[in-house]
Amino acid sequence: MALESATYISELQKSDPKGTDLVSEGDDHLRLIKKTLQNSFPVALDAPLIPDITDKGSHVLATNADATAIEWTEIQAKAGEQFFRYWKDGNQAISSGQGWVRVTYEVEKEDADSVWDASTFTVGVSGLYHIEANWRLATAAIPDHDMAIRVNGEVWKQLSYTDYNSGTMKFHSMQIYSPVLLTAGDVVDIAAKTESELAIGGGNNALAAVSGYRIR
């Protein structure tokens, strides 16, 4: 058959030459391979040759999920981005029988990506996140209540504070934190519930806060 025609490596035919081709055409095939190699990797090349870079400004080359090939992948947010930190601006009362109630944090301290709204964090980039919250009671209470990190309305991690032995009225603080594996679109919030009466501090320096950031 006639010698194939190609200028670059990508144009070479995998199935050529055929086993039935004339032996005398072997040198022609070798010269064709040399030509495509030289055209594809010019002498003046001073950086790795990366084909098809059109519109790939926001992409990087990475191994695919099966580790069988290299492919263009859109750049994800860097670790530390998707960061937020908020405080409460007033006390929040929660009564027994209400079940889990979302804790509100309204005063923005840091939220460059605007991911916190209506006291919920909507995940913009899939990854591993650190979520942390704390509060101090605004009024004395028998400590028989809980705080939780929730994902899509379901409890991810729960912290219970009980001290039935003392039976005394007291002030105290609570803190909860956890790494959480999240997918873009997930909604995270902090919730509380009590078996008596709970007043989470937000005024008179009885601060409550929430923060989160992407680890990787």
mmCIF file of the C-alpha atoms, coordinates in Angstrom:
data_MODEL
# 
_entry.id   MODEL 
# 
loop_
_atom_site.group_PDB 
_atom_site.id 
_atom_site.type_symbol 
_atom_site.label_atom_id 
_atom_site.label_alt_id 
_atom_site.label_comp_id 
_atom_site.label_asym_id 
_atom_site.label_entity_id 
_atom_site.label_seq_id 
_atom_site.pdbx_PDB_ins_code 
_atom_site.Cartn_x 
_atom_site.Cartn_y 
_atom_site.Cartn_z 
_atom_site.occupancy 
_atom_site.B_iso_or_equiv 
_atom_site.pdbx_formal_charge 
_atom_site.auth_seq_id 
_atom_site.auth_comp_id 
_atom_site.auth_asym_id 
_atom_site.auth_atom_id 
_atom_site.pdbx_PDB_model_num 
ATOM 1   C CA . MET A 1 1   ? 0.000   0.000  0.000  1.00 0.00 ? 1   MET A CA 1 
ATOM 2   C CA . ALA A 1 2   ? 1.030   3.623  -0.342 1.00 0.00 ? 2   ALA A CA 1 
ATOM 3   C CA . LEU A 1 3   ? 3.156   5.198  2.388  1.00 0.00 ? 3   LEU A CA 1 
ATOM 4   C CA . GLU A 1 4   ? 1.027   7.047  4.936  1.00 0.00 ? 4   GLU A CA 1 
ATOM 5   C CA . SER A 1 5   ? 1.247   10.826 5.115  1.00 0.00 ? 5   SER A CA 1 
ATOM 6   C CA . ALA A 1 6   ? 1.860   12.672 8.400  1.00 0.00 ? 6   ALA A CA 1 
ATOM 7   C CA . THR A 1 7   ? 3.504   15.817 9.721  1.00 0.00 ? 7   THR A CA 1 
ATOM 8   C CA . TYR A 1 8   ? 3.078   15.330 13.470 1.00 0.00 ? 8   TYR A CA 1 
ATOM 9   C CA . ILE A 1 9   ? 2.973   12.281 15.740 1.00 0.00 ? 9   ILE A CA 1 
ATOM 10  C CA . SER A 1 10  ? -0.761  12.599 16.246 1.00 0.00 ? 10  SER A CA 1 
ATOM 11  C CA . GLU A 1 11  ? -1.306  12.021 12.532 1.00 0.00 ? 11  GLU A CA 1 
ATOM 12  C CA . LEU A 1 12  ? 0.483   8.664  12.373 1.00 0.00 ? 12  LEU A CA 1 
ATOM 13  C CA . GLN A 1 13  ? -1.742  5.655  11.797 1.00 0.00 ? 13  GLN A CA 1 
ATOM 14  C CA . LYS A 1 14  ? -1.442  3.023  14.537 1.00 0.00 ? 14  LYS A CA 1 
ATOM 15  C CA . SER A 1 15  ? -2.264  0.207  12.145 1.00 0.00 ? 15  SER A CA 1 
ATOM 16  C CA . ASP A 1 16  ? 0.491   1.059  9.606  1.00 0.00 ? 16  ASP A CA 1 
ATOM 17  C CA . PRO A 1 17  ? 2.620   -0.372 8.174  1.00 0.00 ? 17  PRO A CA 1 
ATOM 18  C CA . LYS A 1 18  ? 0.709   -3.517 7.294  1.00 0.00 ? 18  LYS A CA 1 
ATOM 19  C CA . GLY A 1 19  ? 2.368   -6.885 7.448  1.00 0.00 ? 19  GLY A CA 1 
ATOM 20  C CA . THR A 1 20  ? 1.834   -7.189 3.704  1.00 0.00 ? 20  THR A CA 1 
ATOM 21  C CA . ASP A 1 21  ? 3.708   -3.946 2.876  1.00 0.00 ? 21  ASP A CA 1 
ATOM 22  C CA . LEU A 1 22  ? 6.851   -4.241 0.807  1.00 0.00 ? 22  LEU A CA 1 
ATOM 23  C CA . VAL A 1 23  ? 10.094  -4.590 2.760  1.00 0.00 ? 23  VAL A CA 1 
ATOM 24  C CA . SER A 1 24  ? 11.587  -1.920 0.502  1.00 0.00 ? 24  SER A CA 1 
ATOM 25  C CA . GLU A 1 25  ? 9.204   0.650  2.058  1.00 0.00 ? 25  GLU A CA 1 
ATOM 26  C CA . GLY A 1 26  ? 10.707  0.123  5.559  1.00 0.00 ? 26  GLY A CA 1 
ATOM 27  C CA . ASP A 1 27  ? 13.206  2.963  5.183  1.00 0.00 ? 27  ASP A CA 1 
ATOM 28  C CA . ASP A 1 28  ? 10.401  5.274  4.054  1.00 0.00 ? 28  ASP A CA 1 
ATOM 29  C CA . HIS A 1 29  ? 8.463   4.517  7.231  1.00 0.00 ? 29  HIS A CA 1 
ATOM 30  C CA . LEU A 1 30  ? 11.529  5.194  9.383  1.00 0.00 ? 30  LEU A CA 1 
ATOM 31  C CA . ARG A 1 31  ? 12.102  8.571  7.710  1.00 0.00 ? 31  ARG A CA 1 
ATOM 32  C CA . LEU A 1 32  ? 8.428   9.452  8.237  1.00 0.00 ? 32  LEU A CA 1 
ATOM 33  C CA . ILE A 1 33  ? 8.703   8.665  11.956 1.00 0.00 ? 33  ILE A CA 1 
ATOM 34  C CA . LYS A 1 34  ? 11.848  10.809 12.270 1.00 0.00 ? 34  LYS A CA 1 
ATOM 35  C CA . LYS A 1 35  ? 10.132  13.686 10.503 1.00 0.00 ? 35  LYS A CA 1 
ATOM 36  C CA . THR A 1 36  ? 7.065   13.619 12.767 1.00 0.00 ? 36  THR A CA 1 
ATOM 37  C CA . LEU A 1 37  ? 9.290   13.416 15.867 1.00 0.00 ? 37  LEU A CA 1 
ATOM 38  C CA . GLN A 1 38  ? 11.320  16.447 14.826 1.00 0.00 ? 38  GLN A CA 1 
ATOM 39  C CA . ASN A 1 39  ? 8.208   18.429 13.946 1.00 0.00 ? 39  ASN A CA 1 
ATOM 40  C CA . SER A 1 40  ? 6.499   17.529 17.210 1.00 0.00 ? 40  SER A CA 1 
ATOM 41  C CA . PHE A 1 41  ? 9.578   18.268 19.329 1.00 0.00 ? 41  PHE A CA 1 
ATOM 42  C CA . PRO A 1 42  ? 11.426  21.156 17.651 1.00 0.00 ? 42  PRO A CA 1 
ATOM 43  C CA . VAL A 1 43  ? 15.053  21.931 18.501 1.00 0.00 ? 43  VAL A CA 1 
ATOM 44  C CA . ALA A 1 44  ? 14.143  25.348 19.925 1.00 0.00 ? 44  ALA A CA 1 
ATOM 45  C CA . LEU A 1 45  ? 11.751  23.820 22.470 1.00 0.00 ? 45  LEU A CA 1 
ATOM 46  C CA . ASP A 1 46  ? 12.693  25.105 25.963 1.00 0.00 ? 46  ASP A CA 1 
ATOM 47  C CA . ALA A 1 47  ? 9.700   23.755 27.902 1.00 0.00 ? 47  ALA A CA 1 
ATOM 48  C CA . PRO A 1 48  ? 7.592   20.592 27.968 1.00 0.00 ? 48  PRO A CA 1 
ATOM 49  C CA . LEU A 1 49  ? 5.370   20.303 24.928 1.00 0.00 ? 49  LEU A CA 1 
ATOM 50  C CA . ILE A 1 50  ? 1.741   20.413 26.074 1.00 0.00 ? 50  ILE A CA 1 
ATOM 51  C CA . PRO A 1 51  ? -0.751  19.957 23.245 1.00 0.00 ? 51  PRO A CA 1 
ATOM 52  C CA . ASP A 1 52  ? -4.060  21.753 22.947 1.00 0.00 ? 52  ASP A CA 1 
ATOM 53  C CA . ILE A 1 53  ? -3.677  24.540 25.523 1.00 0.00 ? 53  ILE A CA 1 
ATOM 54  C CA . THR A 1 54  ? -6.502  26.612 24.049 1.00 0.00 ? 54  THR A CA 1 
ATOM 55  C CA . ASP A 1 55  ? -8.904  27.852 26.766 1.00 0.00 ? 55  ASP A CA 1 
ATOM 56  C CA . LYS A 1 56  ? -7.004  25.908 29.434 1.00 0.00 ? 56  LYS A CA 1 
ATOM 57  C CA . GLY A 1 57  ? -5.904  28.922 31.473 1.00 0.00 ? 57  GLY A CA 1 
ATOM 58  C CA . SER A 1 58  ? -7.848  27.743 34.536 1.00 0.00 ? 58  SER A CA 1 
ATOM 59  C CA . HIS A 1 59  ? -6.770  24.100 34.229 1.00 0.00 ? 59  HIS A CA 1 
ATOM 60  C CA . VAL A 1 60  ? -3.838  21.907 35.231 1.00 0.00 ? 60  VAL A CA 1 
ATOM 61  C CA . LEU A 1 61  ? -2.637  18.558 33.924 1.00 0.00 ? 61  LEU A CA 1 
ATOM 62  C CA . ALA A 1 62  ? -3.460  15.799 36.394 1.00 0.00 ? 62  ALA A CA 1 
ATOM 63  C CA . THR A 1 63  ? -3.853  12.037 36.488 1.00 0.00 ? 63  THR A CA 1 
ATOM 64  C CA . ASN A 1 64  ? -7.413  10.897 35.893 1.00 0.00 ? 64  ASN A CA 1 
ATOM 65  C CA . ALA A 1 65  ? -9.453  8.989  38.480 1.00 0.00 ? 65  ALA A CA 1 
ATOM 66  C CA . ASP A 1 66  ? -8.324  5.601  37.115 1.00 0.00 ? 66  ASP A CA 1 
ATOM 67  C CA . ALA A 1 67  ? -4.655  6.674  36.981 1.00 0.00 ? 67  ALA A CA 1 
ATOM 68  C CA . THR A 1 68  ? -4.571  5.570  33.343 1.00 0.00 ? 68  THR A CA 1 
ATOM 69  C CA . ALA A 1 69  ? -3.981  8.892  31.619 1.00 0.00 ? 69  ALA A CA 1 
ATOM 70  C CA . ILE A 1 70  ? -3.135  12.568 32.032 1.00 0.00 ? 70  ILE A CA 1 
ATOM 71  C CA . GLU A 1 71  ? -5.978  15.004 31.478 1.00 0.00 ? 71  GLU A CA 1 
ATOM 72  C CA . TRP A 1 72  ? -6.805  18.685 31.861 1.00 0.00 ? 72  TRP A CA 1 
ATOM 73  C CA . THR A 1 73  ? -8.442  19.381 35.225 1.00 0.00 ? 73  THR A CA 1 
ATOM 74  C CA . GLU A 1 74  ? -10.048 22.613 36.362 1.00 0.00 ? 74  GLU A CA 1 
ATOM 75  C CA . ILE A 1 75  ? -8.157  24.273 39.189 1.00 0.00 ? 75  ILE A CA 1 
ATOM 76  C CA . GLN A 1 76  ? -9.874  23.847 42.552 1.00 0.00 ? 76  GLN A CA 1 
ATOM 77  C CA . ALA A 1 77  ? -9.825  26.380 45.360 1.00 0.00 ? 77  ALA A CA 1 
ATOM 78  C CA . LYS A 1 78  ? -6.654  26.238 47.432 1.00 0.00 ? 78  LYS A CA 1 
ATOM 79  C CA . ALA A 1 79  ? -6.578  24.911 50.955 1.00 0.00 ? 79  ALA A CA 1 
ATOM 80  C CA . GLY A 1 80  ? -7.551  27.659 53.368 1.00 0.00 ? 80  GLY A CA 1 
ATOM 81  C CA . GLU A 1 81  ? -10.026 29.234 50.970 1.00 0.00 ? 81  GLU A CA 1 
ATOM 82  C CA . GLN A 1 82  ? -13.780 29.007 51.577 1.00 0.00 ? 82  GLN A CA 1 
ATOM 83  C CA . PHE A 1 83  ? -12.988 30.452 55.014 1.00 0.00 ? 83  PHE A CA 1 
ATOM 84  C CA . PHE A 1 84  ? -15.630 32.062 57.227 1.00 0.00 ? 84  PHE A CA 1 
ATOM 85  C CA . ARG A 1 85  ? -15.877 33.356 60.797 1.00 0.00 ? 85  ARG A CA 1 
ATOM 86  C CA . TYR A 1 86  ? -18.978 34.846 62.466 1.00 0.00 ? 86  TYR A CA 1 
ATOM 87  C CA . TRP A 1 87  ? -20.201 35.939 65.897 1.00 0.00 ? 87  TRP A CA 1 
ATOM 88  C CA . LYS A 1 88  ? -23.650 36.222 67.427 1.00 0.00 ? 88  LYS A CA 1 
ATOM 89  C CA . ASP A 1 89  ? -25.108 39.694 67.925 1.00 0.00 ? 89  ASP A CA 1 
ATOM 90  C CA . GLY A 1 90  ? -27.588 38.814 70.684 1.00 0.00 ? 90  GLY A CA 1 
ATOM 91  C CA . ASN A 1 91  ? -28.694 36.113 73.091 1.00 0.00 ? 91  ASN A CA 1 
ATOM 92  C CA . GLN A 1 92  ? -30.662 33.159 71.712 1.00 0.00 ? 92  GLN A CA 1 
ATOM 93  C CA . ALA A 1 93  ? -33.186 31.355 73.903 1.00 0.00 ? 93  ALA A CA 1 
ATOM 94  C CA . ILE A 1 94  ? -33.993 27.684 73.323 1.00 0.00 ? 94  ILE A CA 1 
ATOM 95  C CA . SER A 1 95  ? -36.593 25.714 75.273 1.00 0.00 ? 95  SER A CA 1 
ATOM 96  C CA . SER A 1 96  ? -37.057 22.037 75.967 1.00 0.00 ? 96  SER A CA 1 
ATOM 97  C CA . GLY A 1 97  ? -39.227 20.176 73.509 1.00 0.00 ? 97  GLY A CA 1 
ATOM 98  C CA . GLN A 1 98  ? -37.988 22.143 70.482 1.00 0.00 ? 98  GLN A CA 1 
ATOM 99  C CA . GLY A 1 99  ? -35.512 19.482 69.418 1.00 0.00 ? 99  GLY A CA 1 
ATOM 100 C CA . TRP A 1 100 ? -32.526 20.662 67.428 1.00 0.00 ? 100 TRP A CA 1 
ATOM 101 C CA . VAL A 1 101 ? -32.586 24.413 66.759 1.00 0.00 ? 101 VAL A CA 1 
ATOM 102 C CA . ARG A 1 102 ? -30.186 26.200 64.432 1.00 0.00 ? 102 ARG A CA 1 
ATOM 103 C CA . VAL A 1 103 ? -27.853 28.563 66.262 1.00 0.00 ? 103 VAL A CA 1 
ATOM 104 C CA . THR A 1 104 ? -27.681 31.963 64.596 1.00 0.00 ? 104 THR A CA 1 
ATOM 105 C CA . TYR A 1 105 ? -24.388 33.782 63.979 1.00 0.00 ? 105 TYR A CA 1 
ATOM 106 C CA . GLU A 1 106 ? -24.895 37.128 62.293 1.00 0.00 ? 106 GLU A CA 1 
ATOM 107 C CA . VAL A 1 107 ? -21.809 39.336 62.783 1.00 0.00 ? 107 VAL A CA 1 
ATOM 108 C CA . GLU A 1 108 ? -19.326 38.806 59.945 1.00 0.00 ? 108 GLU A CA 1 
ATOM 109 C CA . LYS A 1 109 ? -15.657 38.782 60.865 1.00 0.00 ? 109 LYS A CA 1 
ATOM 110 C CA . GLU A 1 110 ? -14.251 37.087 57.774 1.00 0.00 ? 110 GLU A CA 1 
ATOM 111 C CA . ASP A 1 111 ? -16.077 35.671 54.773 1.00 0.00 ? 111 ASP A CA 1 
ATOM 112 C CA . ALA A 1 112 ? -14.215 36.637 51.596 1.00 0.00 ? 112 ALA A CA 1 
ATOM 113 C CA . ASP A 1 113 ? -16.026 34.025 49.479 1.00 0.00 ? 113 ASP A CA 1 
ATOM 114 C CA . SER A 1 114 ? -19.485 34.928 50.860 1.00 0.00 ? 114 SER A CA 1 
ATOM 115 C CA . VAL A 1 115 ? -20.265 31.317 51.751 1.00 0.00 ? 115 VAL A CA 1 
ATOM 116 C CA . TRP A 1 116 ? -22.197 32.014 54.983 1.00 0.00 ? 116 TRP A CA 1 
ATOM 117 C CA . ASP A 1 117 ? -25.830 33.060 54.709 1.00 0.00 ? 117 ASP A CA 1 
ATOM 118 C CA . ALA A 1 118 ? -28.832 32.695 57.041 1.00 0.00 ? 118 ALA A CA 1 
ATOM 119 C CA . SER A 1 119 ? -26.526 31.006 59.577 1.00 0.00 ? 119 SER A CA 1 
ATOM 120 C CA . THR A 1 120 ? -25.623 28.210 57.176 1.00 0.00 ? 120 THR A CA 1 
ATOM 121 C CA . PHE A 1 121 ? -22.435 27.421 55.255 1.00 0.00 ? 121 PHE A CA 1 
ATOM 122 C CA . THR A 1 122 ? -23.039 26.289 51.680 1.00 0.00 ? 122 THR A CA 1 
ATOM 123 C CA . VAL A 1 123 ? -20.026 24.368 50.413 1.00 0.00 ? 123 VAL A CA 1 
ATOM 124 C CA . GLY A 1 124 ? -18.621 25.746 47.175 1.00 0.00 ? 124 GLY A CA 1 
ATOM 125 C CA . VAL A 1 125 ? -15.706 23.345 46.661 1.00 0.00 ? 125 VAL A CA 1 
ATOM 126 C CA . SER A 1 126 ? -15.660 19.659 47.600 1.00 0.00 ? 126 SER A CA 1 
ATOM 127 C CA . GLY A 1 127 ? -12.994 18.766 50.140 1.00 0.00 ? 127 GLY A CA 1 
ATOM 128 C CA . LEU A 1 128 ? -12.085 18.213 53.767 1.00 0.00 ? 128 LEU A CA 1 
ATOM 129 C CA . TYR A 1 129 ? -13.138 21.072 56.051 1.00 0.00 ? 129 TYR A CA 1 
ATOM 130 C CA . HIS A 1 130 ? -12.546 22.068 59.655 1.00 0.00 ? 130 HIS A CA 1 
ATOM 131 C CA . ILE A 1 131 ? -15.744 23.291 61.327 1.00 0.00 ? 131 ILE A CA 1 
ATOM 132 C CA . GLU A 1 132 ? -15.695 24.801 64.817 1.00 0.00 ? 132 GLU A CA 1 
ATOM 133 C CA . ALA A 1 133 ? -18.205 26.561 67.092 1.00 0.00 ? 133 ALA A CA 1 
ATOM 134 C CA . ASN A 1 134 ? -18.311 27.767 70.681 1.00 0.00 ? 134 ASN A CA 1 
ATOM 135 C CA . TRP A 1 135 ? -20.668 29.575 73.017 1.00 0.00 ? 135 TRP A CA 1 
ATOM 136 C CA . ARG A 1 136 ? -21.091 30.704 76.604 1.00 0.00 ? 136 ARG A CA 1 
ATOM 137 C CA . LEU A 1 137 ? -24.430 30.617 78.358 1.00 0.00 ? 137 LEU A CA 1 
ATOM 138 C CA . ALA A 1 138 ? -25.954 34.038 78.874 1.00 0.00 ? 138 ALA A CA 1 
ATOM 139 C CA . THR A 1 139 ? -27.875 32.962 81.967 1.00 0.00 ? 139 THR A CA 1 
ATOM 140 C CA . ALA A 1 140 ? -27.325 30.280 84.570 1.00 0.00 ? 140 ALA A CA 1 
ATOM 141 C CA . ALA A 1 141 ? -28.875 26.924 83.675 1.00 0.00 ? 141 ALA A CA 1 
ATOM 142 C CA . ILE A 1 142 ? -28.828 23.319 84.709 1.00 0.00 ? 142 ILE A CA 1 
ATOM 143 C CA . PRO A 1 143 ? -26.397 21.890 82.123 1.00 0.00 ? 143 PRO A CA 1 
ATOM 144 C CA . ASP A 1 144 ? -28.433 19.262 80.346 1.00 0.00 ? 144 ASP A CA 1 
ATOM 145 C CA . HIS A 1 145 ? -28.141 20.314 76.730 1.00 0.00 ? 145 HIS A CA 1 
ATOM 146 C CA . ASP A 1 146 ? -26.303 19.518 73.486 1.00 0.00 ? 146 ASP A CA 1 
ATOM 147 C CA . MET A 1 147 ? -24.606 21.196 70.559 1.00 0.00 ? 147 MET A CA 1 
ATOM 148 C CA . ALA A 1 148 ? -23.964 19.672 67.165 1.00 0.00 ? 148 ALA A CA 1 
ATOM 149 C CA . ILE A 1 149 ? -22.397 20.194 63.778 1.00 0.00 ? 149 ILE A CA 1 
ATOM 150 C CA . ARG A 1 150 ? -24.993 19.275 61.176 1.00 0.00 ? 150 ARG A CA 1 
ATOM 151 C CA . VAL A 1 151 ? -24.629 18.496 57.469 1.00 0.00 ? 151 VAL A CA 1 
ATOM 152 C CA . ASN A 1 152 ? -27.763 18.807 55.361 1.00 0.00 ? 152 ASN A CA 1 
ATOM 153 C CA . GLY A 1 153 ? -29.848 18.784 58.538 1.00 0.00 ? 153 GLY A CA 1 
ATOM 154 C CA . GLU A 1 154 ? -28.304 15.574 59.909 1.00 0.00 ? 154 GLU A CA 1 
ATOM 155 C CA . VAL A 1 155 ? -26.068 15.518 63.000 1.00 0.00 ? 155 VAL A CA 1 
ATOM 156 C CA . TRP A 1 156 ? -22.423 14.958 62.043 1.00 0.00 ? 156 TRP A CA 1 
ATOM 157 C CA . LYS A 1 157 ? -20.899 15.397 65.505 1.00 0.00 ? 157 LYS A CA 1 
ATOM 158 C CA . GLN A 1 158 ? -22.670 15.956 68.814 1.00 0.00 ? 158 GLN A CA 1 
ATOM 159 C CA . LEU A 1 159 ? -21.389 17.233 72.146 1.00 0.00 ? 159 LEU A CA 1 
ATOM 160 C CA . SER A 1 160 ? -23.483 16.672 75.282 1.00 0.00 ? 160 SER A CA 1 
ATOM 161 C CA . TYR A 1 161 ? -23.074 18.643 78.491 1.00 0.00 ? 161 TYR A CA 1 
ATOM 162 C CA . THR A 1 162 ? -24.582 16.971 81.550 1.00 0.00 ? 162 THR A CA 1 
ATOM 163 C CA . ASP A 1 163 ? -23.935 17.490 85.253 1.00 0.00 ? 163 ASP A CA 1 
ATOM 164 C CA . TYR A 1 164 ? -26.869 15.969 87.044 1.00 0.00 ? 164 TYR A CA 1 
ATOM 165 C CA . ASN A 1 165 ? -24.879 15.285 90.217 1.00 0.00 ? 165 ASN A CA 1 
ATOM 166 C CA . SER A 1 166 ? -24.573 18.927 91.250 1.00 0.00 ? 166 SER A CA 1 
ATOM 167 C CA . GLY A 1 167 ? -28.121 19.990 90.455 1.00 0.00 ? 167 GLY A CA 1 
ATOM 168 C CA . THR A 1 168 ? -26.941 23.584 90.723 1.00 0.00 ? 168 THR A CA 1 
ATOM 169 C CA . MET A 1 169 ? -27.568 26.534 88.454 1.00 0.00 ? 169 MET A CA 1 
ATOM 170 C CA . LYS A 1 170 ? -24.348 27.615 86.753 1.00 0.00 ? 170 LYS A CA 1 
ATOM 171 C CA . PHE A 1 171 ? -22.745 29.389 83.823 1.00 0.00 ? 171 PHE A CA 1 
ATOM 172 C CA . HIS A 1 172 ? -20.537 27.421 81.477 1.00 0.00 ? 172 HIS A CA 1 
ATOM 173 C CA . SER A 1 173 ? -19.084 27.314 77.958 1.00 0.00 ? 173 SER A CA 1 
ATOM 174 C CA . MET A 1 174 ? -19.210 24.700 75.227 1.00 0.00 ? 174 MET A CA 1 
ATOM 175 C CA . GLN A 1 175 ? -17.041 24.102 72.159 1.00 0.00 ? 175 GLN A CA 1 
ATOM 176 C CA . ILE A 1 176 ? -17.336 21.641 69.290 1.00 0.00 ? 176 ILE A CA 1 
ATOM 177 C CA . TYR A 1 177 ? -15.070 21.043 66.299 1.00 0.00 ? 177 TYR A CA 1 
ATOM 178 C CA . SER A 1 178 ? -14.458 18.345 63.739 1.00 0.00 ? 178 SER A CA 1 
ATOM 179 C CA . PRO A 1 179 ? -12.970 17.634 60.307 1.00 0.00 ? 179 PRO A CA 1 
ATOM 180 C CA . VAL A 1 180 ? -15.845 17.093 57.890 1.00 0.00 ? 180 VAL A CA 1 
ATOM 181 C CA . LEU A 1 181 ? -15.656 15.634 54.383 1.00 0.00 ? 181 LEU A CA 1 
ATOM 182 C CA . LEU A 1 182 ? -18.027 17.772 52.311 1.00 0.00 ? 182 LEU A CA 1 
ATOM 183 C CA . THR A 1 183 ? -19.294 17.850 48.745 1.00 0.00 ? 183 THR A CA 1 
ATOM 184 C CA . ALA A 1 184 ? -20.067 21.027 46.814 1.00 0.00 ? 184 ALA A CA 1 
ATOM 185 C CA . GLY A 1 185 ? -23.659 21.993 47.601 1.00 0.00 ? 185 GLY A CA 1 
ATOM 186 C CA . ASP A 1 186 ? -23.713 20.522 51.111 1.00 0.00 ? 186 ASP A CA 1 
ATOM 187 C CA . VAL A 1 187 ? -25.159 22.804 53.802 1.00 0.00 ? 187 VAL A CA 1 
ATOM 188 C CA . VAL A 1 188 ? -23.553 23.000 57.252 1.00 0.00 ? 188 VAL A CA 1 
ATOM 189 C CA . ASP A 1 189 ? -24.942 24.620 60.394 1.00 0.00 ? 189 ASP A CA 1 
ATOM 190 C CA . ILE A 1 190 ? -24.573 24.543 64.172 1.00 0.00 ? 190 ILE A CA 1 
ATOM 191 C CA . ALA A 1 191 ? -27.541 23.382 66.238 1.00 0.00 ? 191 ALA A CA 1 
ATOM 192 C CA . ALA A 1 192 ? -28.513 23.187 69.916 1.00 0.00 ? 192 ALA A CA 1 
ATOM 193 C CA . LYS A 1 193 ? -31.140 21.425 72.002 1.00 0.00 ? 193 LYS A CA 1 
ATOM 194 C CA . THR A 1 194 ? -31.929 21.290 75.714 1.00 0.00 ? 194 THR A CA 1 
ATOM 195 C CA . GLU A 1 195 ? -33.967 19.442 78.309 1.00 0.00 ? 195 GLU A CA 1 
ATOM 196 C CA . SER A 1 196 ? -34.520 22.620 80.297 1.00 0.00 ? 196 SER A CA 1 
ATOM 197 C CA . GLU A 1 197 ? -33.963 26.213 79.211 1.00 0.00 ? 197 GLU A CA 1 
ATOM 198 C CA . LEU A 1 198 ? -30.913 27.386 77.268 1.00 0.00 ? 198 LEU A CA 1 
ATOM 199 C CA . ALA A 1 199 ? -29.791 30.970 76.610 1.00 0.00 ? 199 ALA A CA 1 
ATOM 200 C CA . ILE A 1 200 ? -26.798 31.056 74.269 1.00 0.00 ? 200 ILE A CA 1 
ATOM 201 C CA . GLY A 1 201 ? -24.768 34.206 74.775 1.00 0.00 ? 201 GLY A CA 1 
ATOM 202 C CA . GLY A 1 202 ? -24.350 36.830 72.116 1.00 0.00 ? 202 GLY A CA 1 
ATOM 203 C CA . GLY A 1 203 ? -24.508 40.034 74.106 1.00 0.00 ? 203 GLY A CA 1 
ATOM 204 C CA . ASN A 1 204 ? -22.744 41.619 77.078 1.00 0.00 ? 204 ASN A CA 1 
ATOM 205 C CA . ASN A 1 205 ? -19.438 40.007 76.060 1.00 0.00 ? 205 ASN A CA 1 
ATOM 206 C CA . ALA A 1 206 ? -20.906 36.490 76.341 1.00 0.00 ? 206 ALA A CA 1 
ATOM 207 C CA . LEU A 1 207 ? -19.664 35.731 72.855 1.00 0.00 ? 207 LEU A CA 1 
ATOM 208 C CA . ALA A 1 208 ? -20.540 32.806 70.631 1.00 0.00 ? 208 ALA A CA 1 
ATOM 209 C CA . ALA A 1 209 ? -18.699 32.158 67.368 1.00 0.00 ? 209 ALA A CA 1 
ATOM 210 C CA . VAL A 1 210 ? -18.469 29.799 64.418 1.00 0.00 ? 210 VAL A CA 1 
ATOM 211 C CA . SER A 1 211 ? -15.700 29.318 61.856 1.00 0.00 ? 211 SER A CA 1 
ATOM 212 C CA . GLY A 1 212 ? -14.701 26.950 59.109 1.00 0.00 ? 212 GLY A CA 1 
ATOM 213 C CA . TYR A 1 213 ? -12.144 26.528 56.353 1.00 0.00 ? 213 TYR A CA 1 
ATOM 214 C CA . ARG A 1 214 ? -11.092 24.038 53.691 1.00 0.00 ? 214 ARG A CA 1 
ATOM 215 C CA . ILE A 1 215 ? -8.137  21.853 54.692 1.00 0.00 ? 215 ILE A CA 1 
ATOM 216 C CA . ARG A 1 216 ? -7.672  20.153 51.319 1.00 0.00 ? 216 ARG A CA 1 
# 
